[in-house]
């Protein structure tokens, strides 16, 4: 818990206002912010006026508010110093202390996942998806989770020239079946893959969002059937939590 001995209430209120505007750009007026945050209209006016003068927010013609250019500059400066590989390595090592299984970082490029990082648990099993390799998105949890914001038409377009080559007997065979899996993953916030990419391997993946609420990477945990039977629920919780941590580091503000 944060110690509030030297807490500045006005800064806390300003932070709450910025979070609301970030989550609802060009939607909230002064009265809406006042009602949502329980701040009286006089104080809200002063806070909004100050934030607008500093360039942290902009007031639209509709009397609603959006984030300002100063925050954009600060955000881009922060992102320039942010190294996803360093953050992934540090945070994944902590997660491995809990689940002790291999964790991978990958980015969706076209219809494939490009693996860019991996931290290993104590399992002697070696994965074929080394950093620098590619793998079909339709046959991997880490690929599917990065497709959850696609519409059906966008999905069809992305895979229009891709053959669904079966990696195992369980590999998804067509767009419609892939769409069903993606809808399920979108609903729960993570994707499960059970022997679709390789016989005997199970996987759970979660998305990493950036400051603009876009999915930019995926992380996954891969293990054998015996480990999956024992660790499925724990691995799902930990991978989701890890993805949330990396999203926060990337500047993502979770919608409330």
Secondary structure, DSSP 8 states (H G I E B T S, - for coil): ----TT--HHHHHHHHHHHHHHHSTTT--HHHHHHHHT--HHHHHHHHHHHHHTTSEEE-TTS-EEE-HHHHHHHHHHHHH--HHHHHHHHHHHHHHHH-SEEEEEEEETTEEEEEEEE--S-----S--TT-EEEGGG-HHHHGGGTT--HHHHHHHTTT-----SSTTS--SHHHHHHHHHHHHHHTSEEEESSSSTTEEEEEEEEE-TTS-EEEEEEEEEEHHHHHHHHHHHHHHHHHHHHHHHHHTT-----
